[in-house]
Amino acid sequence: MDALVPDIDSTVTNGATAAANTMDTFQMKDLSTMEGSDTQLHLIDEDKQFSGELANFIQHKWHLNDAGFNYHLAAVFGSQSTGKSTLLNRLFGTHFDVMSESARRQTTKGIWISRGKGMRVLVMDVEGTDGRERGEDQDFERKSALFSLATSEVLIVNMWEHQVGLYNGANMGLLKTVFEVNLQLFGGNRGKEKTLLFFVIRDHVGATPLTNLANTLLADLDRIWQSLSKPEGLEDCRITDYFAFDFTALPHKLLQPEKFEEEVGKLRLRFSSPSDPEYVFQPPYSKRIPADGLHIYASGIWEKIMTNKDLDLPTQQELLAQFRCDEIANVAFGQFFEAIKSFRHTIEAGTVINELGSVVKKARDEAMISFDKDASRYHSEVYKRKRVELLNKLHSTLEPYFVGQLKNLHKAALALCTTQLQQAFSRKDDSQAIDFSVVSKKAKDEALDLFITGAKAIRLDQTEWEYEEEQFQLERDLLELANQQREKELTKMLTLLEKHLKREMDEPIKLALDQPGPNMWGRVIDTYKTTLDEAQVMLRKKSQVFDLEEEKLTLMEENLRRQAWVLMTMKVQEESIEGLIVYKLLNRFEEQFQRDERGLPRVWKPSDDIDAPFRKARNEDPLTGTKFVLESTDDFDFEQSLKVLSETRQQEIGNQLRRKADATFVEAKRSIVATQAKVPYWVGVALVVLGWNEFMAVITSPVYLSMTAMVGVPMAALWYLGMLGMVQTVIWKVYEQTADFGRERLRDMVLEQPVLASPPQQWDRPQLPPRVGTGASTSSGLERHSSGLSQPQLRRSSRSEDREEERSNGEFEMGDLGETKKTL
């Protein structure tokens, strides 16, 4: 830092001769011969307004518009009433106002600018610092100092010798602020251009060498530079990257007037003569701003300074007001938060708090009243600013409560609408017609009223809180909820109608299929149409409450018609299983063959004519004249017929029926033959003689006698009634069914096993010859099928036959909406 201090004493001595040559031309001349005050411009007034006449003065008053870069700009900085204007007038021949010795009051207000006499130098006379007129308001001091530092090539720092080493007296605090803001605003010019800080130490008596004074100032400047808060990327910058330093001293103006004028003359040479070795306007200090653009550059710098908040440092009164207002605001906020914090968990839990609006408004108002009571006594601007900050803080704290309450109101409104709709349609009294549009509108209006009332209660004045967006979303949700509820009720209604269709069609269709004949399908279709017509009437009646459009109602009727067709065909499919058909047809045959005209079971005797009833029952084959093809109706235009049983399968069913009928006929014949057989008399005598001992053993033993009675009495009764052959037949049929079931299960297990080495083979079911037992009974066929052939067994026994038929031409076709279903 010592290397930065020039040898000022030698400089003054060496310049004495040159200064003497210029004293006659300037030192003692009458200042009235200089340019008048009309060449001075009030560049920035005391109200911080930048003059718009700078360009005019540069061109017409100072004649520097064509100077280009060939001009210089200097400014003065220092405390008020330290002779700054006097120094400038002596150095540059200007006419800046100077302080009256008798008044000692402020003369320079704002910033004045003028051209130096006989030189291309613009000089700015800056209002002094620490003046009683502005008091604690240092805002203009900071801004004017920064403006001078940013625009001038040389900033003359004017100070008394006794101010060196002082912090406030030497304006070090002000310089610190100016340096810090200058670094933030213009730190990017590091190393490109510098400003010369030219320290002029006034009233120097010589007791302290100028070198020591310079070192003290440099040490103070370096210390405050190190304490600056530097921007990112400039942490390691030094003060010499932006500023150069020079120092000079002037004698006391009143005590040493001649010496003072002599030193001023020497100093003038350094500002006016480029040939002077100590010439201050060196190229590194130039801002490189053309003279015709100086007004734009200077006004831009001032605007940038005015908009920078870092220069708006508070006064002591403002600092006190800030501190106390912050304390008062914290106390008021604490009381406010204690009053509302208990509502947070309730709101987060989704509960609507009806009294929340009044509570938070009261808490906010009480906090503001408490703040106003204590803080209004302090600085008015600070108080107003802190009041706004506190109010914003209170509103920011309350905003989550407002948003949470809106969400809870939204949920509550939806729940209310849902409850209203459900209650309206849960009534069991059908005598009261319900208009869905009226009910839904009422439910939506009540839900919206609930939301809007709650939202208005929680919205506070002096806020920008709005609930219209949430209300719009609620209206859309309510509309969607009403539509969902309507669809739900329509689905319930259609489900009930489908159940009604199934319930009303199942029994009539089953009865029609149990009695096959030429008019069988006619009865089925009639049942379908009748039931569908009833369902459509019910649909029209019940849908009136939903305010449906005719297009949607027509679509629902079409879907109901198709669903009715599906239910009908499913029932036909269920009742048309091949084994079940054979079972039904065989039952019908046995009804005709084994029962008389009165419906009583027949007991065949040798004298009875079996052939006639058999031919009659066989000739009344239910398949005769019955077409197992469900044709398209007028209501449904299918591309093809829906075949329930193909012609081939009908023929096979007929063949099975005839075979079983023939077996029944043969069994009846054999039962008659069995009853006609006679046992020879000698057989009875032989049995008595040979079996006498066994007979006596049986009748004398209670155990044998009981067992013989339990078996013999039923057998004797059956023989006497002629039913022994029927019992034998039933036992044999049970055996056959059991064997068939076992073979079927075995075959399924073999077919399900994966083939490892050979391709699958066709398994042929072995055909067992019919077994006809002895004995006769009038009800043998009915009891045989009722006891030995249950419906599930018939279905299982027909699986293999169904598979063989599926490989053949036989098909069981089923349709839903014209789609051919798979073969059963």
C-alpha positions in Angstrom: 0.0 0.0 0.0 3.0 2.4 0.7 4.1 2.0 -2.9 0.8 3.7 -4.0 1.8 7.0 -2.3 3.7 9.3 -4.6 6.6 11.5 -3.4 4.3 14.5 -2.8 6.8 16.7 -1.1 9.3 16.4 -4.1 6.4 16.9 -6.5 5.5 20.2 -4.9 9.1 21.4 -4.9 9.8 20.5 -8.5 6.6 22.2 -9.7 7.4 25.5 -8.0 9.2 27.0 -11.0 6.4 26.0 -13.4 3.8 27.4 -11.1 5.6 30.7 -10.9 5.4 31.1 -14.7 1.6 30.8 -14.6 0.8 33.0 -11.5 0.7 36.2 -13.6 -1.9 34.8 -16.0 -4.4 33.4 -13.5 -3.6 33.6 -9.8 -4.5 37.2 -9.1 -6.8 38.0 -12.0 -10.3 39.3 -11.3 -12.7 36.5 -11.4 -15.2 38.7 -13.1 -13.2 38.3 -16.3 -14.1 34.6 -16.3 -17.2 33.1 -17.9 -20.5 34.1 -16.3 -22.9 32.1 -14.2 -25.0 31.4 -17.3 -22.6 28.6 -18.2 -23.4 26.7 -15.0 -26.1 24.0 -15.1 -28.0 22.7 -12.1 -27.5 19.1 -13.2 -29.3 17.4 -10.3 -31.4 19.5 -8.0 -32.0 19.0 -4.2 -35.1 17.0 -5.1 -32.9 14.5 -7.0 -34.3 15.4 -10.4 -31.9 15.1 -13.3 -31.8 18.1 -15.7 -32.8 17.7 -19.3 -30.6 20.6 -20.4 -27.3 18.9 -20.3 -27.2 18.1 -24.0 -28.1 21.8 -24.8 -25.3 23.1 -22.6 -22.7 20.7 -24.1 -23.6 21.9 -27.6 -24.4 25.6 -27.2 -22.9 26.8 -23.9 -19.7 24.7 -23.6 -19.2 23.9 -27.3 -18.0 20.4 -26.7 -20.5 18.6 -28.9 -17.8 17.8 -31.4 -15.1 17.1 -28.9 -15.5 13.4 -29.1 -13.3 11.8 -26.4 -11.1 14.9 -26.1 -12.6 16.2 -22.9 -12.4 15.4 -19.2 -14.8 15.2 -16.3 -13.9 16.0 -12.7 -16.0 16.3 -9.5 -15.4 17.3 -5.9 -16.5 15.4 -2.8 -16.3 16.4 0.9 -18.0 17.8 3.9 -20.1 20.9 3.8 -18.4 24.2 4.2 -14.9 22.9 3.7 -14.2 25.2 0.7 -15.0 22.8 -2.1 -16.6 25.4 -4.4 -13.7 27.9 -3.6 -11.2 25.2 -4.6 -13.0 24.5 -7.9 -13.2 28.2 -8.8 -9.5 28.6 -8.1 -8.5 25.4 -10.1 -10.8 25.7 -13.1 -11.9 29.3 -13.2 -15.6 28.5 -12.6 -18.2 30.6 -10.8 -19.7 28.2 -8.4 -21.3 29.9 -5.4 -19.2 30.0 -2.3 -20.2 30.2 1.4 -20.5 33.6 3.0 -18.0 33.9 5.8 -20.6 35.5 8.1 -23.5 33.1 7.5 -21.9 29.7 7.3 -24.8 28.0 5.7 -25.2 25.7 2.8 -24.6 27.2 -0.6 -24.4 24.3 -3.0 -27.6 22.3 -3.3 -27.6 19.2 -5.4 -25.0 18.9 -8.2 -23.9 21.8 -10.4 -21.8 21.4 -13.5 -19.7 23.9 -15.5 -16.8 24.0 -18.0 -13.4 25.0 -16.8 -12.1 28.2 -18.2 -9.7 27.7 -21.1 -9.8 23.9 -20.8 -11.9 21.0 -22.0 -12.8 19.9 -18.6 -16.3 19.7 -17.1 -16.4 20.2 -13.4 -19.2 19.1 -11.0 -19.7 20.8 -7.7 -21.4 18.3 -5.4 -23.4 19.2 -2.4 -21.4 18.7 0.8 -22.0 15.9 3.2 -22.9 16.1 6.9 -24.9 19.3 6.5 -27.3 20.5 9.1 -29.9 21.2 6.5 -30.4 17.5 5.7 -29.7 16.3 9.2 -29.9 12.5 9.4 -31.1 12.2 5.8 -28.0 10.8 4.1 -29.8 9.4 1.1 -28.8 12.2 -1.3 -25.2 12.2 0.0 -24.9 8.5 -0.9 -26.5 8.9 -4.3 -24.5 12.0 -5.3 -21.2 10.5 -4.1 -21.9 7.3 -6.1 -22.9 9.4 -9.2 -19.7 11.4 -9.0 -17.6 8.3 -8.5 -19.2 6.5 -11.5 -19.1 9.4 -14.0 -16.0 11.4 -13.3 -12.4 10.6 -14.3 -11.0 12.4 -11.2 -12.9 12.7 -7.9 -11.3 15.4 -5.8 -11.8 14.5 -2.1 -11.6 17.7 -0.1 -10.9 17.4 3.6 -9.2 19.2 6.5 -6.0 17.9 7.9 -7.5 17.2 11.3 -10.2 14.9 9.7 -7.5 12.4 8.6 -7.8 9.3 10.8 -11.4 10.0 11.7 -14.2 7.6 10.5 -17.2 10.0 10.2 -15.1 13.1 9.8 -13.3 11.7 6.8 -16.6 10.3 5.4 -15.3 6.8 5.6 -18.7 5.4 6.4 -20.1 7.2 3.4 -17.3 5.9 1.2 -17.9 2.4 2.4 -21.5 2.5 1.3 -20.5 4.1 -2.0 -17.8 1.6 -2.6 -20.1 -1.4 -1.9 -22.9 -0.2 -4.2 -20.4 0.8 -6.9 -19.0 -2.7 -6.7 -22.5 -4.2 -7.1 -23.5 -1.9 -10.0 -20.2 -1.6 -11.9 -18.1 -4.5 -10.6 -18.0 -5.9 -14.1 -15.6 -3.2 -15.2 -12.8 -4.6 -13.2 -9.4 -3.7 -14.7 -11.0 -1.9 -17.7 -11.2 1.6 -16.3 -10.3 3.3 -13.1 -11.3 6.4 -11.2 -8.6 8.6 -9.7 -9.4 9.6 -6.0 -7.4 12.8 -5.7 -7.2 13.7 -2.0 -6.7 17.4 -1.3 -5.8 18.0 2.4 -6.6 21.5 3.4 -5.0 23.7 6.1 -1.9 21.6 6.2 0.5 23.1 8.7 3.3 20.6 8.0 3.6 19.0 11.4 2.6 15.7 10.0 4.3 14.9 6.6 1.9 14.4 3.7 3.3 10.9 3.2 2.1 9.8 6.7 -1.3 11.4 6.1 -1.6 9.6 2.8 -0.6 6.2 4.4 -3.3 6.7 7.1 -5.9 7.4 4.4 -4.8 4.4 2.3 -4.9 2.1 5.4 -8.4 3.3 6.2 -9.6 2.8 2.7 -8.1 -0.7 2.4 -9.7 -1.7 5.7 -13.2 -0.6 4.7 -12.7 -2.3 1.3 -11.9 -5.6 3.0 -15.1 -5.3 5.1 -17.3 -4.9 2.0 -19.9 -7.5 1.1 -18.6 -8.3 -2.3 -20.7 -9.9 -5.1 -20.2 -13.5 -6.2 -17.1 -13.8 -8.3 -15.4 -10.7 -7.0 -14.5 -11.9 -3.5 -10.8 -11.6 -4.2 -10.9 -8.2 -5.9 -8.7 -5.3 -4.6 -9.4 -1.6 -4.3 -6.6 -0.9 -6.8 -8.5 -2.8 -9.4 -11.0 0.0 -9.6 -9.3 3.1 -8.1 -6.0 5.0 -8.3 -4.9 7.4 -5.6 -3.1 10.7 -5.4 -2.5 13.1 -2.6 -1.7 16.8 -2.2 -1.8 19.4 0.5 -2.8 23.1 0.6 -1.8 25.7 3.2 -4.4 27.5 5.3 -6.3 29.9 3.1 -6.7 32.6 5.7 -3.5 32.3 7.7 -1.3 31.7 4.6 -3.2 33.3 1.7 -0.2 33.9 -0.5 1.2 30.4 0.1 -2.3 29.1 -0.5 -2.6 30.9 -3.9 0.8 29.7 -4.9 0.0 26.0 -4.2 -3.3 26.3 -5.9 -1.6 27.7 -9.0 0.8 24.7 -9.0 -2.1 22.4 -8.6 -4.0 24.0 -11.5 -1.2 23.0 -13.8 -1.8 19.3 -13.0 -5.4 19.7 -14.3 -4.8 22.0 -17.2 -1.4 21.2 -18.8 -1.1 17.8 -20.5 2.7 18.3 -20.6 2.9 18.5 -16.9 4.6 15.3 -15.5 1.9 15.1 -12.8 -1.0 15.6 -15.2 -4.0 13.9 -13.6 -6.2 13.1 -16.6 -4.4 10.0 -17.7 -5.8 7.6 -20.4 -6.6 4.8 -17.9 -9.1 7.1 -16.1 -11.1 8.0 -19.3 -14.7 6.7 -19.4 -14.6 6.6 -23.2 -17.9 8.4 -23.5 -18.2 10.8 -26.5 -19.2 14.3 -25.5 -22.4 14.3 -27.5 -23.5 11.2 -25.6 -22.6 12.3 -22.1 -26.1 13.4 -21.3 -27.5 10.0 -22.1 -24.7 8.2 -20.1 -25.1 10.5 -17.1 -28.9 10.3 -16.9 -28.7 6.5 -17.2 -26.2 6.3 -14.3 -28.4 8.5 -12.2 -31.5 6.4 -13.0 -29.7 3.2 -12.1 -28.5 4.8 -8.8 -32.0 6.0 -8.0 -33.5 2.5 -8.4 -30.9 0.8 -6.3 -32.3 0.1 -2.8 -29.0 -0.6 -1.2 -28.4 3.2 -1.0 -31.7 3.8 0.9 -30.1 3.3 4.3 -32.2 4.4 7.3 -31.5 7.2 9.7 -31.1 6.6 13.5 -34.8 7.5 14.0 -35.8 5.1 11.3 -33.5 2.4 12.7 -35.2 2.8 16.1 -38.6 2.7 14.5 -37.7 -0.5 12.5 -36.5 -2.2 15.6 -39.4 -1.3 17.8 -42.0 -2.0 15.1 -40.5 -5.4 14.5 -40.7 -6.2 18.2 -44.3 -5.0 18.4 -45.3 -6.9 15.3 -43.8 -10.1 16.6 -45.8 -9.8 19.8 -49.0 -9.1 17.9 -48.4 -12.0 15.6 -47.7 -14.3 18.5 -51.1 -13.4 20.1 -52.8 -13.9 16.7 -51.2 -17.3 16.1 -52.2 -18.6 19.5 -55.8 -17.7 18.7 -56.0 -19.6 15.4 -53.5 -22.5 15.7 -56.1 -24.8 17.3 -58.1 -24.9 14.1 -55.3 -26.3 11.9 -55.7 -29.9 12.8 -59.5 -29.7 12.5 -59.2 -28.3 9.0 -56.6 -30.8 7.9 -58.9 -33.6 9.2 -61.5 -32.4 6.6 -64.0 -30.8 9.0 -65.8 -27.6 8.1 -65.6 -25.0 10.9 -68.6 -22.8 10.7 -67.3 -20.1 13.0 -63.8 -20.0 11.4 -64.4 -16.8 9.5 -65.5 -14.7 12.5 -62.7 -16.1 14.6 -59.8 -15.4 12.2 -61.2 -11.9 11.4 -61.4 -11.1 15.1 -57.9 -12.4 15.7 -56.5 -10.4 12.8 -58.2 -7.2 13.8 -57.0 -7.5 17.4 -53.4 -8.1 16.2 -53.5 -5.0 14.0 -55.1 -2.9 16.8 -52.4 -4.0 19.2 -49.7 -3.1 16.6 -51.2 0.3 15.8 -51.5 1.2 19.5 -47.7 0.9 20.2 -46.1 1.3 16.8 -47.9 4.4 15.5 -45.8 6.6 17.8 -42.6 5.9 15.8 -41.5 7.1 12.4 -44.6 7.4 10.3 -43.1 5.9 7.1 -41.5 3.0 8.9 -44.7 2.4 10.9 -46.8 2.3 7.7 -44.3 0.0 6.0 -44.2 -2.4 8.9 -47.9 -2.3 9.3 -48.3 -3.5 5.7 -45.7 -6.2 6.3 -47.5 -7.4 9.4 -50.9 -7.4 7.6 -49.4 -9.4 4.7 -47.8 -11.8 7.2 -51.2 -12.4 8.9 -52.9 -12.9 5.6 -50.2 -15.3 4.4 -50.6 -17.3 7.6 -54.4 -17.4 7.2 -54.4 -18.3 3.5 -53.8 -22.1 4.1 -56.8 -21.9 6.5 -58.9 -20.3 3.8 -57.8 -22.9 1.1 -58.4 -25.8 3.5 -61.8 -24.5 4.5 -62.8 -24.2 0.8 -61.7 -27.8 0.2 -63.7 -29.0 3.2 -66.7 -27.0 2.0 -66.3 -28.6 -1.4 -66.4 -32.1 0.1 -69.3 -31.2 2.4 -71.3 -29.8 -0.6 -70.7 -33.0 -2.6 -71.7 -35.1 0.4 -74.9 -33.1 0.9 -75.9 -33.4 -2.8 -75.3 -37.2 -2.7 -77.4 -37.6 0.5 -80.2 -35.5 -1.0 -80.3 -37.6 -4.2 -80.1 -40.9 -2.4 -82.9 -40.0 0.0 -85.1 -38.9 -2.9 -84.7 -42.3 -4.7 -84.7 -44.5 -1.6 -88.5 -44.0 -1.1 -90.5 -47.2 -1.4 -93.8 -45.4 -2.1 -94.2 -45.5 -5.9 -97.4 -43.6 -5.7 -95.4 -40.3 -5.4 -93.8 -39.5 -8.8 -90.2 -38.1 -8.5 -88.9 -35.7 -11.1 -85.2 -36.2 -11.3 -84.5 -32.8 -12.8 -86.3 -31.1 -9.9 -84.7 -33.2 -7.3 -81.2 -32.9 -8.7 -81.6 -29.1 -9.2 -82.7 -28.7 -5.6 -79.8 -30.9 -4.3 -77.3 -28.9 -6.4 -78.7 -25.6 -5.2 -78.5 -26.5 -1.6 -74.9 -27.8 -2.0 -73.9 -24.5 -3.7 -75.6 -22.4 -1.1 -73.6 -24.3 1.6 -70.3 -23.7 -0.2 -70.9 -20.0 -1.1 -72.1 -19.2 2.4 -69.1 -20.8 4.0 -66.7 -19.2 1.5 -68.0 -15.7 2.0 -67.7 -16.2 5.8 -64.0 -17.1 5.6 -63.0 -14.5 3.0 -61.4 -11.5 4.6 -61.4 -7.9 3.5 -58.1 -6.3 2.3 -57.1 -9.6 0.7 -57.2 -10.9 -2.8 -58.7 -14.3 -1.8 -61.3 -15.6 -4.3 -63.4 -18.7 -4.4 -64.9 -18.4 -7.9 -62.5 -21.0 -9.3 -63.3 -23.5 -6.6 -67.0 -22.8 -7.0 -66.8 -23.4 -10.8 -65.1 -26.8 -10.1 -67.8 -27.6 -7.5 -70.5 -26.9 -10.1 -68.9 -29.3 -12.5 -68.5 -32.0 -9.8 -72.1 -31.6 -8.8 -73.3 -32.0 -12.4 -71.1 -35.1 -12.8 -72.4 -36.4 -9.4 -76.0 -36.0 -10.6 -75.3 -37.8 -13.8 -73.6 -40.6 -11.9 -76.5 -40.9 -9.6 -78.9 -41.0 -12.5 -76.9 -43.7 -14.2 -76.8 -45.7 -11.0 -80.6 -45.5 -10.6 -81.1 -46.4 -14.2 -78.8 -49.4 -13.8 -80.8 -50.5 -10.8 -84.1 -50.1 -12.7 -82.7 -52.1 -15.7 -81.5 -54.8 -13.4 -84.9 -55.2 -11.8 -86.5 -55.3 -15.3 -84.1 -58.0 -16.4 -85.0 -60.0 -13.3 -88.6 -59.5 -14.1 -88.0 -60.7 -17.7 -86.2 -63.8 -16.5 -88.8 -64.6 -13.8 -91.7 -64.2 -16.2 -90.2 -66.2 -19.1 -88.5 -69.1 -17.4 -91.6 -71.1 -16.4 -93.6 -70.6 -19.6 -90.6 -71.5 -21.8 -89.8 -74.5 -19.7 -93.4 -75.7 -19.9 -93.5 -75.2 -23.6 -90.2 -77.1 -24.1 -91.4 -79.9 -21.8 -94.4 -80.4 -24.2 -92.8 -80.3 -27.7 -95.1 -80.0 -30.6 -95.8 -78.1 -33.8 -96.8 -75.0 -31.8 -93.9 -75.2 -29.3 -91.9 -72.2 -30.7 -95.0 -70.2 -31.1 -95.7 -70.4 -27.4 -92.1 -69.5 -26.7 -92.2 -66.4 -28.9 -95.5 -65.4 -27.5 -94.1 -65.6 -24.1 -91.1 -63.5 -25.2 -93.3 -60.8 -26.8 -95.8 -60.6 -24.0 -93.1 -60.3 -21.3 -91.1 -57.8 -23.4 -94.1 -55.6 -23.9 -94.8 -55.6 -20.2 -91.2 -54.7 -19.5 -91.1 -51.9 -22.0 -94.3 -50.4 -20.5 -92.6 -50.6 -17.1 -89.5 -49.0 -18.5 -91.4 -46.1 -20.0 -93.3 -45.5 -16.7 -90.2 -45.7 -14.4 -88.0 -43.7 -16.7 -90.3 -40.7 -16.6 -88.7 -39.5 -13.3 -85.2 -39.3 -14.9 -86.1 -36.7 -17.5 -84.4 -38.7 -20.3 -84.2 -37.6 -23.8 -86.2 -39.6 -26.3 -83.0 -40.8 -28.1 -81.6 -42.3 -24.9 -84.9 -43.9 -23.9 -85.1 -45.5 -27.4 -81.6 -46.9 -26.9 -82.6 -48.3 -23.5 -85.6 -50.0 -25.0 -83.4 -51.5 -27.7 -81.0 -52.8 -25.1 -83.9 -54.2 -23.1 -85.3 -56.0 -26.1 -81.9 -57.5 -26.9 -81.4 -58.6 -23.2 -84.9 -60.2 -23.3 -83.9 -62.1 -26.4 -80.6 -63.2 -24.7 -82.5 -64.4 -21.6 -85.0 -66.4 -23.7 -82.3 -68.1 -25.8 -80.3 -68.9 -22.6 -83.4 -70.6 -21.2 -84.0 -72.5 -24.5 -80.3 -73.5 -24.4 -80.6 -74.7 -20.8 -83.7 -76.8 -21.6 -82.4 -78.2 -24.9 -79.5 -80.3 -23.7 -79.6 -83.6 -25.7 -79.8 -85.9 -22.7 -82.5 -83.8 -21.1 -84.5 -83.9 -24.3 -84.3 -87.6 -24.5 -85.3 -87.9 -20.8 -88.3 -85.7 -21.4 -89.4 -87.5 -24.5 -89.0 -90.9 -22.9 -91.1 -89.7 -19.9 -93.8 -88.5 -22.4 -93.7 -91.9 -24.1 -94.0 -93.8 -20.9 -96.9 -91.6 -19.9 -98.7 -92.7 -23.0 -97.7 -96.3 -22.8 -97.7 -97.2 -19.2 -100.7 -95.2 -18.1 -104.3 -95.6 -19.1 -106.8 -93.0 -20.1 -107.5 -92.1 -16.5 -103.8 -91.6 -15.8 -103.4 -94.7 -13.6 -100.4 -97.1 -13.9 -101.1 -100.1 -16.0 -100.4 -103.7 -14.7 -99.9 -105.9 -17.6 -101.7 -109.3 -17.7 -101.4 -112.1 -20.1 -104.8 -111.2 -21.5 -103.9 -107.5 -22.1 -103.1 -106.2 -25.6 -99.7 -104.5 -25.3 -99.2 -103.8 -29.0 -102.1 -101.3 -29.4 -101.0 -99.0 -26.6 -97.4 -99.2 -27.8 -98.3 -98.3 -31.3 -100.4 -95.4 -30.1 -97.7 -94.0 -27.9 -95.0 -94.5 -30.5 -97.2 -92.8 -33.2 -97.6 -89.8 -31.0 -93.8 -89.1 -31.2 -93.4 -85.5 -29.9 -90.6 -84.9 -32.5 -93.1 -85.5 -35.3 -94.0 -82.1 -36.7 -91.7 -80.2 -34.3 -89.0 -78.1 -36.0 -86.2 -77.4 -33.5 -85.3 -74.2 -35.3 -86.1 -70.8 -33.8 -86.8 -68.5 -36.8 -86.2 -64.8 -36.9 -89.2 -62.7 -35.8 -90.4 -59.4 -37.1 -88.8 -57.6 -34.2 -85.3 -59.1 -34.9 -83.9 -59.3 -38.3 -81.1 -61.8 -38.0 -79.1 -62.8 -41.0 -79.7 -66.5 -40.3 -81.9 -68.7 -38.2 -81.0 -69.7 -34.7 -80.8 -73.5 -34.8 -81.4 -75.1 -31.5 -81.1 -78.7 -32.8 -79.9 -79.6 -36.2 -81.8 -82.1 -38.4 -79.1 -84.8 -37.8 -79.3 -84.4 -34.0 -83.1 -84.5 -34.1 -82.9 -87.8 -36.0 -80.4 -89.2 -33.5 -82.6 -88.2 -30.6 -85.5 -89.9 -32.3 -83.5 -93.0 -32.8 -82.5 -93.1 -29.1 -86.1 -92.6 -28.1 -87.2 -95.4 -30.4 -84.5 -97.8 -29.0 -85.5 -97.0 -25.4 -89.2 -97.4 -26.3 -88.5 -100.7 -27.9 -86.6 -101.9 -24.8 -89.5 -100.8 -22.7 -91.9 -102.8 -24.9 -89.8 -105.9 -24.8 -89.5 -105.7 -21.0 -93.3 -105.5 -20.7 -93.6 -108.5 -22.9 -91.1 -110.5 -20.9 -92.8 -109.6 -17.7 -96.0 -111.2 -19.0 -94.2 -114.3 -20.1 -92.5 -114.5 -16.7 -95.9 -114.4 -14.9 -97.2 -117.3 -17.1 -94.4 -119.8 -16.1 -95.6 -122.8 -13.9 -93.5 -124.6 -11.3 -94.0 -128.5 -11.2 -95.6 -130.0 -8.1 -92.8 -132.4 -7.5 -90.4 -129.5 -7.1 -92.3 -128.4 -4.1 -92.3 -131.8 -2.5 -88.6 -132.1 -3.2 -88.0 -128.7 -1.6 -90.0 -129.8 1.5 -88.2 -133.1 1.9 -84.7 -131.8 1.2 -85.0 -128.5 3.0 -86.9 -129.6 6.1 -83.9 -129.5 8.4 -83.0 -126.0 7.1 -86.5 -124.9 7.5 -86.7 -126.0 11.1 -83.3 -124.4 11.8 -84.6 -121.1 10.5 -87.9 -121.1 12.3 -86.4 -122.2 15.6 -83.7 -119.5 15.5 -84.9 -115.9 16.2 -82.0 -114.4 14.2 -82.6 -116.5 11.1 -86.3 -116.1 11.4 -86.0 -112.3 11.6 -83.7 -112.1 8.6 -85.8 -114.5 6.6 -88.9 -112.4 7.4 -87.2 -109.2 6.4 -86.1 -110.5 3.0 -88.9 -113.0 2.3 -91.9 -110.9 3.0 -91.0 -108.1 0.6 -90.0 -110.6 -2.1 -93.3 -112.5 -1.6 -95.2 -109.3 -1.9 -93.4 -108.4 -5.1 -94.0 -111.8 -6.5 -97.6 -111.8 -5.6 -98.1 -108.3 -7.1 -96.2 -109.3 -10.2 -93.5 -106.6 -9.7 -90.5 -108.8 -9.2 -89.4 -108.3 -12.8 -89.6 -104.6 -12.5 -87.3 -104.6 -9.4 -84.9 -106.8 -11.3 -84.9 -104.4 -14.2 -84.3 -101.4 -11.9 -81.3 -103.1 -10.2 -79.8 -103.9 -13.6 -80.3 -100.4 -14.8 -78.5 -99.0 -11.7 -75.6 -101.4 -12.5 -75.5 -100.2 -16.1 -75.5 -96.5 -15.2 -72.7 -97.1 -12.6 -70.6 -99.0 -15.2 -71.2 -96.3 -17.9 -70.2 -93.5 -15.4 -67.0 -95.4 -14.5 -66.1 -95.9 -18.2 -66.8 -92.3 -19.0 -64.6 -91.0 -16.2 -61.8 -93.4 -17.2 -62.1 -92.2 -20.8 -61.9 -88.5 -19.7 -58.8 -89.3 -17.7 -57.1 -91.0 -20.6 -58.0 -88.2 -23.0 -56.7 -85.5 -20.6 -53.2 -87.2 -20.4 -50.6 -85.6 -22.7 -49.5 -87.7 -25.7 -45.7 -88.3 -25.7 -44.9 -90.6 -28.6 -47.9 -91.2 -30.7 -50.6 -89.0 -32.2 -54.0 -89.0 -30.5 -56.2 -91.9 -31.4 -59.9 -92.0 -31.8 -61.6 -93.7 -28.9 -64.7 -95.6 -29.8 -67.2 -96.1 -27.1 -68.2 -99.8 -26.9 -71.9 -100.4 -27.5 -73.4 -102.7 -24.9 -76.2 -104.9 -25.9 -79.5 -104.0 -24.1 -80.2 -106.2 -21.1 -83.8 -107.1 -20.6 -84.7 -108.5 -17.2 -87.6 -110.7 -16.3 -90.7 -109.6 -14.5 -93.3 -107.0 -15.4 -94.6 -103.8 -13.7 -97.0 -101.1 -14.7 -94.8 -98.4 -13.4 -91.3 -99.8 -14.2 -90.4 -97.1 -16.7 -91.3 -94.2 -14.5 -89.6 -95.6 -11.4 -86.6 -96.7 -13.4 -85.9 -93.1 -14.6 -86.8 -91.4 -11.4 -84.5 -93.6 -9.3 -81.7 -94.5 -11.7 -81.4 -91.5 -14.0 -81.2 -88.2 -12.3 -80.8 -85.1 -14.5 -77.1 -84.6 -13.7 -76.4 -88.2 -14.6 -78.2 -87.8 -17.8 -76.0 -84.8 -18.7 -72.8 -86.7 -17.8 -73.8 -89.8 -19.7 -74.4 -87.7 -22.8 -71.0 -85.9 -22.9 -69.3 -88.4 -25.1 -72.3 -88.5 -27.5 -72.2 -84.7 -27.6 -68.5 -84.7 -28.5 -69.2 -87.2 -31.3 -72.1 -85.1 -32.6 -69.9 -82.0 -32.5 -67.5 -83.7 -34.9 -70.3 -84.6 -37.1 -72.7 -82.3 -39.0 -74.9 -81.8 -35.9 -74.8 -78.3 -34.4 -76.4 -76.6 -31.5 -76.5 -73.0 -32.4 -77.3 -70.2 -30.0 -77.6 -66.5 -30.8 -77.3 -63.3 -28.9 -77.8 -60.2 -31.1 -77.3 -62.3 -34.2 -74.0 -63.9 -33.0 -74.0 -67.7 -33.4 -73.0 -69.3 -30.1 -70.9 -72.5 -29.7 -72.3 -75.9 -29.9 -73.3 -77.3 -26.5 
